[in-house]
Amino acid sequence: MRKYPEIALAIPEILLPRPGIDLTRWSVIACDQHTSEPEYWQEVERLVADSPSTLRLIYPEVYLKEKDQEARIKQIRENMNRYLEQDLFVSYEGLVYVERQVSSGKRGGLLLCLDLEHYDFNPGAKTLIRATEGTILERIPPRVKIRDGAPLELPHVLVLIDDPEDRVIGPLRTMAEEGHPGLKKLYDFDLMLNSGHIQGWLIAEQKIEAKIVENLKYLAEPTHFISRYQVPPGTSVLLYAVGDGNHSLATAKTIWEKKKNLLQEKTSFLESPLRYAMVEVVNLHDPALVFEPIHRVLFELKSEINLLEEIKTFFHGQIRVTNFSSLGEIKEKLKELPDSVHGFGLIDRNMTCLVELLAFQSTLPVGSLQAFLDDFIKQNKASYIDYVHGDEALIKLAYQAGNAGFYLPAMDKNQLFKTVIVEGVLPRKTFSMGEAWEKRFYLEARRLT
């Protein structure tokens, strides 16, 4: 594994299914999607049937409430070992340029390994790799059970770089279009359930890899960094901002911190595959990368609860409520709100309204709303909360008896790096990189043992 420690980068040895395996059925969406839509995963199960698939190697979070979690985790391990014993994989060493067709165009990405010694998901982190949103610590232990001791890693993490000149990934897009001999096509297929098309090229020439490394070093150069963000000299450089999959990366970090103390020999410490995590890096400025809001749904509210009165009490009466006939009207009104007002839509079977907060402490509307929801759940006034993508899923769940949905506006993606550098992590579930179906699919694997 070649390493470039200045930029926390390592070149992975990836595993892909051998020729003849149906990649459409092999590749499934990130485990943390459609968590309140079991019918989606039932359809995935039907499509996969008996074909080799990453569905057998992951734990969809929709099933986390099942009673016998240990049995499913044991089966995942057995499946991983069985696939390895069956010699199902072909190995390649190198960076991989990934091109994903989504609704807004072709999104380019770069598959690589990041050094977990340079990652910290805690608030106030000053590391080269940081979380962009608050980490829900209780979500880590179940994931540790799955990853700890597993022979394979399958990544769904998307990490952002702030590269307005598109120095790192842009040239790879051009090379792929022109059929450059330094890029070797690895896969080219449709993803299941109308989730777009994906292609991948192995970067087979050392000089192309060297240029990528050079351009990443440019983004991490302290003088350039300070000038770019207008921050004081000595401000710690942020090169990689975790966009999707932070809890998976936090899980890898947690396991590494536990294991590294057992690696007494320096060589073992440096070479352990657990020190690294495979991710896909995407340029924040890719035109096909669109920040979508993540909405909230409260489930099984207590029957005596008046939700609007609860909101009014929490914000000390400093709210304004306006009824509308559709969610579309609320969305248009939210675009007109000044920065001095935080707003969100509130919908259920009986109401469709805009709630405006006239006094608040958070920087973003999502922070104001989350403070209320956390307190609401803490008081057991609803059974639980879930985070959903897209208008359709929000409306479907919010209209179910006893539920209520909260629509939030999207964040301007150009504010992301500066906000994280200056203010720290954003409130959890602040934004989504695309709609649910545009999330990263499991495809490539890497050995951990």
N, C-alpha and C positions, 0 to 999 in steps of 0.2 A: 504494500500500500504506500504509494508516494504521498508525501505530506508537505504542506506549505504552512508551517505553524504561525507565521506572521498574520495570516488571514484565516486561521482556524479551519483550513481546508484539507481534506484528504481525498484521494482518488479511490473510488470503491471498486470492489469486484462484485458485479451484479449477477444475479441468476434470473434467467428467463425460461419459460416453458419450452421444451424441445419442439421442433417442427412437427406439425400434425395435430397439436392440441388447439382446440377452439378458443382463441383469445377473447372473444366476446363473452363466452361463458366463464372463462378464467378470471376476468377482471371485474371486480365489484366495487361499489362506492364505499367511501370512508365509513367506518363503523358508527360514527357519531351523527349520522344523518338519518332523517325520518324516524326519530325516536318515539314519536307518538302516532306513527302510521305503520302498524304491523302488517297491513295489507301489502305495502311496498316490498317488505322482506319476504313475504309469502310468495309474491310474484317472482322475486329473485330465485327463491328456492325451486319454484316450478321450472324456470328457465334453465337453471344449472343442471338439475336432475342428477345424473350419475357422472357427469363430466368433471375432470379435474378442475378445481376452482379455488380462488382465494377465499371464497365464502367458507370453506372448510378450515381456513387458517386464521380466521379472525373471530371476534366476539361482537356481533352487532349489539349496540347498547339498548336497542328496543327490548332485548331479552335479559337485561341486567336484574330485573325484578323476579326472575324465575327462582324457584326454590333451590334447585341443585346446580349452582354455578360451578362447583368443583368438577362435576361430571363433564360439563361442556368444556372447561379448560383442559381437562385430561384428554378429551377427544381431540382438541385442537393440537396438543403436543403430539399425540399419536399420528395425526394426519401429517404434520410436518415431517416427522421421522419417516413415515411411510413414503411420502413423496421423494424424500432424499434417497431412501433405499431403492426406490424404483428407478433411480437415475432419470428423474423427470425433467431436470433442469440442464440448461447449457450455461456455461460461465463466460463472462466477458469482463475485462478490466478496462476502466476508463470512464470519463464523464459522458453523460448522455444528453443530447439536445432533444427536448420533448416539445411537440407542437400539438396543441389541443384545440379542436374546433368547438367554440361555445357560441352563444347567441350573438355576442358582440364582435365576433371575428376569431382569428387564430391567436391563441395565447401561447407565447413561447416560454419554455422553462429549461432549467439546467439541473440534471440529477447529479448529486454529489454527496459527500459525507462531511459533516461538521463535527468539530472537536468539542465535546461536552465540557471540557475544562474551561472553555471560553463562553459558557452559557449559564445564565442565572435567571430563573423565572420569578424571583422574589421582588417585591416593590423596592425601588431605589437601586436596582442593579446598575452597574457601570461596565458591564462586560461587552465584548464585541457582538455577542448574540444575546438578544433580550426578548422577553414576551412583550406584546403590545397591549394585552388585556390582562385583567386580574385572573389569577389561577385559582380555581375552586379546589382547595386542597383535598377535600373528601372524595374527589373524583380520581385521585391518583392511586390509592391502595388497590382498588379492583383491577386497574390496568397493570399494576406491578405484579399481581398474581399471574396475569396472562403472559407478560414478557419475561419475568424472572425465570431463567433456566430454559427458555425457549431456544430451539436451535436456529430459528430464522427470524429475521426482521422484515416486515413489509411496510413500507412508508406511505403515509397519506399526508405528511406535513408539507405545507407550502410556506416558504420563507421569502420575505421581500428584501430587495435591495433598492436603494434610491439612486437610480442611474438615469438622469434626464437626457443624457446624450446617447443612451443605449449602447454603451461601449462593450458591455460584457456579452449580452445575448443577441443584440442586433446583428452583428456579423454572421452569427450561426444561422440565423434565419435566411440571410442572403445566400450563404453557402448551400443550404438545403435546397433552396429554390433553383440554384444553378447546377446542382448535382456535383458538388465539389468532391473529389476523390478522397479527401481527408475525413469525410463523414460516411459511415457505413450504416445503411438502413437496417434496423433491428426489428421493427414492427410497424404495422399499418392496418388499422381495422376500426370498425364501428363499435362503440361502447353500447352496452345493453340499455334497454328501456329509453331509447331516443335521447341518449346523453352525449351525442356528438361523436366526433371522429378523433382518433389519436394516432400520431406517428412518433417514432423515436429513432435517432441516429447515434451510433457510437462515435465519439471523437477519437479517431484512429491515428492522428498525426500529433507528435509531441509539440510541434511549433504552434499548433492551434491551442493546445492546452496551455502552453507558456504564455500566449497572448491573453487568454482568459485570466490567468493568474496575475499578469501585469496590470490589467484593467481593474481587477478587484483590489489590488494594492493601491491603485490610484484613488479609488473611492475611500479607502481606509487611511490615506495619508493625513496626518493630524492637521497640517496647515490648510489643506484643501477643505477638510471637514469643518474646521473652525470658521473659515471664510464662508462656506456654503450655508451654514445654519446661523451665522452671526451669534456665536456663543463665546464665552470667555476662554482665553488660552488655558489649556490643561483639561478642558472638558473631555471626558472619556468618549472615545469613538464608538458609535453604533454603526455597524456594517450590515448586520443581518437582523431583521425584525420579523418575528414569527407571526405570520398572518393567519394560517389555519393549522390546527393540530397541535396547539401549544401543550395540551394535557398529555398527548402522546410523547412529545419531546421532554416534558417534565418528568414523565415516567422513566424514560431512558436515563435522564440525569439522576433521578433518585436511585435507580439500580446501580449506576456507575459509582455514585458516592459511597454506596454500601460495599461494593465489591473491590474498589481500588485499594482500600486499606489491607485487603488480604493478599494483594500482589506485592510481595516483599521485594522481589528483584526488580530493578529499574527497567530491565528489558521487557519484562511482563507488563509493567505499567504502561510503557510506551506503545507496545504492540497489541494490547488487548482490544478485540473488536468492540467490546462494551464501551470503550471510551468514545466511540463515534456513533453518530446516528445518520442514516441516509434520509435526505430531504430533497425536495425540488425547489430550486430558487427561481423566483419570478421578478421581473422588473416592475416596480410600482407604477412606472409610466407606460407600461404596455397598454395600447389603446383598447385591447380586448379584456383588460382587467378592470372590472366595474365593481365598486363597493356597493353592496346592497345592505339594507338594514336587517337586523335580526329582531323579530317581533316576540312578544311574550304572550303566553296563555296561562291563565289561572284555571286549575281544574277543581271541580267539586267544592265550590264556595258554600259556606254554611248558609242555610236557607234564610236565616234572619238578617243577613248582611246586606246593607245598602252601600254598594261600592262607591258611588259618588260621594256619599256622606263621609265614608272612610278616607277618601282622598282629600276632601275638604278639611277634615280634622287634622290629618297628617301635615298638610301645608298651611295650617293656621288660617284657613279661610281665604288665603291668597290665590284663588283660582277663578277662572271664568269658563263656563261650560256652554257650548253652542251645539244644538242638534242639527244634524244633516240627514239627508235621505240616502246617502251612499258613501262608501269608503272613498270612492274616487273624488268626491267633493272635499272630503277631509284632506286628502293628499294635496290637492291644489291649494287649499288654505294654508297648510303647513309651509309651503314654499314662500308664502308672503310674510310669515312671522318675522319680526325683528329679532336681533340677537338678545334683546332685553327680555324676551319671553321664551319659555320652554313649552313646547306643545307635543301632544301625542293623541292618537285616535283611540277611542274606547268603544268596543262593540260587543254585543251579545245578542241573544234572541229578541230582546225588547228595546235596545237602544243602539244608536249610531251617532256618536258625538265627538266633538273636539274638546279636549281639556287643555287649557292654557294655564301655565304656572307663572304667576306674577312675581313670586319671590322664591329664590332657590340658592343653593350653595355650590352645586356641581357645575363644571365647565360645560358639559354637554347634556342635552335632554335625557339621554339614556341613563346618565348618572343620577339625575333627579328621580326618574321613574323607578330605577332599581332600588334606590334607598327605601322608597315606599313599599315596593314588593317584598323586599327582604324582611321588613318589619311586619308586614301583613302575614307572611308565611310563618314567621317566628311566633306570632300570636295564634297560630293554628286556625286561621279564618278561611283557609282553603287547604285542600289536601296536598297539592304540589304545584310547581310551576315548570313549564317547558319553554324552550326557545325554538322558534320555527322560522323557516324561510319562505317568502313569497306570500302574495295576497290570498291565493287560493287556499293554501294550507291554513292560514290564519283564520279566514272566514269559516272554513269547514269546521275547525275545532272550536272557535268562539261561539258558534251557533248551537253547539250541543248543550243540552240541558245542564245547568249548574256551572257552566264555564263562562269565562270572559276573556276577550282578547285585547291586546294593546298594540297599536300600530305606531312605529317610530320612523322618523325620516332618516335618510342615508347620510353618512358622514362624508365630507370632502376628503378624498384619499390623499390629496396634496398636503394636508395638515398632519398626516400621521407621524412621520419621522420627527419633525420639529416638536410636536406635542409630547411624544415619548421621551425625547432627549431632555426637554425642559421640565415637564410636569410629571414624568413617570408613566406607569402603565395606565391605560384607559379602564373604565368600568368593564367588567366581564361582558362578553357577548355584545360589544359595541357595533361591530360591523361584520359583514360576510363578504368574502371575495367571490362574488357571483351568486347565482341561485343555487339551491340544493343540488340539482342535477349536474352543476358545473364543478362540483368539488372533485378533488383528486380521487382517482380510482386506484385500488391496489393492483399492481401489475408486476413490478420488479421485486426481487427478494435479495437478501444478503445474509450470509452466515454469521451467527453470533457465537457459535461454539466450534 
